[in-house]
Amino acid sequence: MNNTLTALVVKFVMTFLLATIAFRFVDANTWQWILVVSVASTLLNYLVGDLLVLPTLGNAVASVGDGLMGALLAYAVAVYIPEFSASFAGLAVFAVTVALGEYFFHQFLLSADKVAP
């Protein structure tokens, strides 16, 4: 399996677990919407955070940006999809845990030779 694909799968699993904590346990959303937010957040954070921000601005900025982007994405889903709810507490938990998780994930990306970026 391609190393970049493996990294994306790890990133998705991490994001899904963190979204479950934030949006299932805090806000009691369904698994379907948690999956939607996780997939969208994984793709957005990879394309913007890992490929654009991480190589140019570094790990700390990319990690905080990934947490904020994930929370903003979840907020946008909550605004447009009545079946998905995201409280301030759920969004804060998601933003902070994603930022922390991404910090360590980025360290892995930067140390791996065969993984983009």
BELFEN-V299185 format. One record per residue. N is the residue number from 1. RES is the residue in one letter. PHI is phi as a letter, one per 40 degrees, with the letter a starting at -180 (none if undefined). Layout:
BEGIN
n->[N,N]
res->[RES,RES]
phi->[PHI,PHI]
END
This chain:
BEGIN
n->[1,2,3,4,5,6,7,8,9,10,11,12,13,14,15,16,17,18,19,20,21,22,23,24,25,26,27,28,29,30,31,32,33,34,35,36,37,38,39,40,41,42,43,44,45,46,47,48,49,50,51,52,53,54,55,56,57,58,59,60,61,62,63,64,65,66,67,68,69,70,71,72,73,74,75,76,77,78,79,80,81,82,83,84,85,86,87,88,89,90,91,92,93,94,95,96,97,98,99,100,101,102,103,104,105,106,107,108,109,110,111,112,113,114,115,116,117]
res->[M,N,N,T,L,T,A,L,V,V,K,F,V,M,T,F,L,L,A,T,I,A,F,R,F,V,D,A,N,T,W,Q,W,I,L,V,V,S,V,A,S,T,L,L,N,Y,L,V,G,D,L,L,V,L,P,T,L,G,N,A,V,A,S,V,G,D,G,L,M,G,A,L,L,A,Y,A,V,A,V,Y,I,P,E,F,S,A,S,F,A,G,L,A,V,F,A,V,T,V,A,L,G,E,Y,F,F,H,Q,F,L,L,S,A,D,K,V,A,P]
phi->[none,d,c,c,c,c,c,c,c,c,c,c,c,c,c,c,c,c,c,c,c,c,b,b,c,c,b,f,c,c,c,d,c,c,c,c,c,c,c,c,c,d,c,c,c,c,c,c,c,c,c,b,c,d,c,c,b,g,c,c,c,c,c,c,c,c,c,c,c,c,c,c,c,c,c,c,c,c,c,c,b,c,c,b,b,b,c,d,c,c,c,c,c,c,c,c,c,c,d,c,c,c,d,c,c,c,c,c,c,c,c,c,c,b,b,c,c]
END
